Amino acid sequence: MDIDWSRLSFAFESPGLMLWLALASVVMIVGSALCALWAVKRLPEDYLIRDEPTPSRAPGARFRKVAKNALGVALLIVGLLLLVLPGQGLLTLIAAVSLLDFPGKRQLERRLMSRPKVLHALNRFRQRAGRSPLRSP
């Protein structure tokens, strides 16, 4: 099946559409950076060295878990896109992994966040936000 690429050129001929796409891109970049930084700021300093938390039995815990995972999937998709687009792709991926629940999550988080350059960047932001640095394993 051949794709007629000339039929897709309408997007590039419409200045209005291009403007909306550019604005959406800027909003996604800013939004993902803010979400990532918000998540990094909220992490406790012993996040990388403590054991896994026990599941909560509080009312509404299941809804919060589903909402948290949905936000994590959204951030994961945006983070993957931001690896090839302008933006904070790595920080967005770290925030996404922090929100998602899956087997092996803690090991992956520790491996990603304990990399010297990543840990330095995270701790530099936390210092500016008035938070103590993350302790690495």
C-alpha positions in Angstrom: 0.0 0.0 0.0 1.5 3.3 -1.1 0.9 6.5 0.8 0.3 9.6 -1.2 2.3 12.1 0.8 1.2 15.0 -1.3 -2.3 14.7 0.2 -0.8 15.3 3.7 0.7 18.6 2.7 -2.5 20.5 3.8 -1.1 20.7 7.3 1.9 22.7 6.1 -0.2 24.9 3.9 -2.4 26.1 6.7 -0.8 28.7 8.9 -3.6 28.4 11.5 -3.0 24.7 11.9 0.7 25.2 12.2 0.2 27.9 14.8 -2.0 25.6 16.9 0.4 22.7 16.6 3.3 24.9 17.7 1.3 26.2 20.6 0.3 22.7 21.6 3.9 21.7 21.5 4.9 24.6 23.8 2.1 23.8 26.2 3.2 20.1 26.3 6.8 21.0 26.9 6.0 23.4 29.7 3.4 21.1 31.2 5.6 18.0 31.2 8.5 20.0 32.7 6.3 21.4 35.4 4.9 17.9 36.2 8.3 16.3 36.3 9.7 19.0 38.5 6.7 18.8 40.8 7.1 15.1 41.2 10.9 15.3 41.8 10.3 18.0 44.4 7.8 15.9 46.3 10.1 12.8 46.6 11.3 12.1 50.1 15.1 12.3 50.5 15.4 8.6 51.2 13.3 7.6 48.2 16.1 5.7 46.5 17.2 3.8 49.5 14.0 2.8 51.3 12.1 -0.4 50.8 8.9 -0.6 48.8 5.8 1.0 50.6 3.0 -1.3 51.7 -0.3 -1.0 49.8 -2.9 1.4 51.3 -6.3 0.2 52.4 -7.7 3.7 52.8 -11.0 4.6 51.2 -10.4 5.8 47.7 -7.0 4.2 47.5 -8.0 2.2 44.4 -9.2 5.3 42.5 -6.0 7.2 43.4 -3.9 4.2 42.2 -5.7 4.1 38.9 -5.5 7.9 38.5 -1.8 7.9 39.4 -1.1 5.1 36.8 -3.1 7.0 34.2 -1.1 10.1 34.8 2.1 8.0 34.7 1.1 6.5 31.3 0.4 10.0 29.9 3.8 11.3 31.2 5.5 8.2 29.8 4.1 8.9 26.3 5.0 12.6 26.5 8.5 11.8 27.9 9.2 9.4 25.0 8.1 12.1 22.5 10.2 14.6 24.3 13.3 12.5 23.7 13.1 13.4 20.0 11.3 16.8 20.4 12.6 19.8 22.3 11.9 19.4 26.1 12.8 17.6 29.3 12.3 14.1 28.1 14.5 12.4 30.7 13.0 14.2 33.6 9.5 13.5 32.3 10.3 9.8 32.0 11.6 9.7 35.5 8.4 11.3 36.8 6.4 8.8 34.7 8.3 5.8 36.1 7.8 7.3 39.6 4.0 7.3 39.2 3.6 3.9 37.5 3.2 0.6 39.4 4.9 -2.4 37.7 7.2 -5.2 38.7 10.8 -4.2 38.9 9.9 -0.5 39.3 12.2 0.2 42.3 15.2 -1.4 40.6 14.7 0.6 37.4 14.2 3.9 39.3 17.3 3.3 41.4 19.3 2.5 38.2 18.1 5.6 36.3 18.1 8.1 39.1 21.4 7.0 40.6 23.3 7.8 37.4 25.7 10.6 38.5 24.5 13.2 35.9 20.8 12.5 36.5 21.2 12.5 40.3 23.2 15.8 40.1 20.5 17.5 38.0 17.7 16.2 40.3 19.6 17.3 43.5 20.4 20.7 42.0 16.7 21.3 41.3 15.7 20.0 44.8 18.3 22.4 46.3 16.8 25.4 44.5 13.3 24.2 45.7 14.5 24.2 49.3 14.5 20.4 49.6 17.3 18.2 50.8 19.2 16.1 48.2 18.2 12.6 47.3 20.4 10.0 49.0 21.7 7.4 46.6 22.2 3.7 47.4 
